[in-house]
């Protein structure tokens, strides 16, 4: 996977952001459909929250939904271009703070201050050393009952332990990190000062469970009761169902004079 320096160059210079990142929600029918159909049902127990931290917000695809759920919103991204775009997009809201970081550190965030940390569709591309760095930082940044929702790669579960490569029959079309696995993240939590509340492995456009969503909290948090896990091989079906419903209820399309799609 790309180094941190290569990622900075990609997101600052090479990628045009013509659709502000909304293109990555196309399979769901757009960001609102993905948010309300897939993301919000998974985080509804944790929001609203007083102070929310979003790691790697891009151009604010999820920030727009998180801001109304917070009293204070903190955005941290490795890309100065992304932070500038968010600063412009949410300029009317004085409750949002913006930081460019080094891709590993949350030093600009006050310890014990974050009630909900969120990152989705970004840290799937970082290797285990970077992910563990963020998790260790989160163990210090979370408030006593704070919780973090972290979407990351599980592709490493399919890598051959000797060759360090994927099987020849398996591709990596979504550029997931090869060294990260759900099992390793869950096992590392105690050493990182965290409790794994839940972990869901999911398929994302392929048959294999190449992604994971790990929810973590502090060991003495009210969330630290038991670790629940789910191997969810129906995530692709979920995406398709959300997309069908999004097309059915796309009232803006009808207002614009469009015609109903008979194939939904």
Secondary structure, 3 states (H helix, E strand, C coil): CCCHHHHHHHHHHHCCCCCCCHHHHHHHCCHHHHHHHHHHHHHCCCCCEEEEEEECCCCCCCHHHHHHHEEEEEEEECCHHHHHHHHHHCCCCCCEEEEECCCCCCCCCCCCCEEEEEECCCHHHCCHHHHHHHHHHHHHHEEEEEEEEEEEECHHHHECCCCCCECCCCCCCCCCCCCCCHHHHHHHCCCCCCEEEEEEEECCCCCCCCEEEEEEECCCCCCCCCCEEEEECCHHHHHHHHHHHHHHCCHHHHHCCCCCCCCC
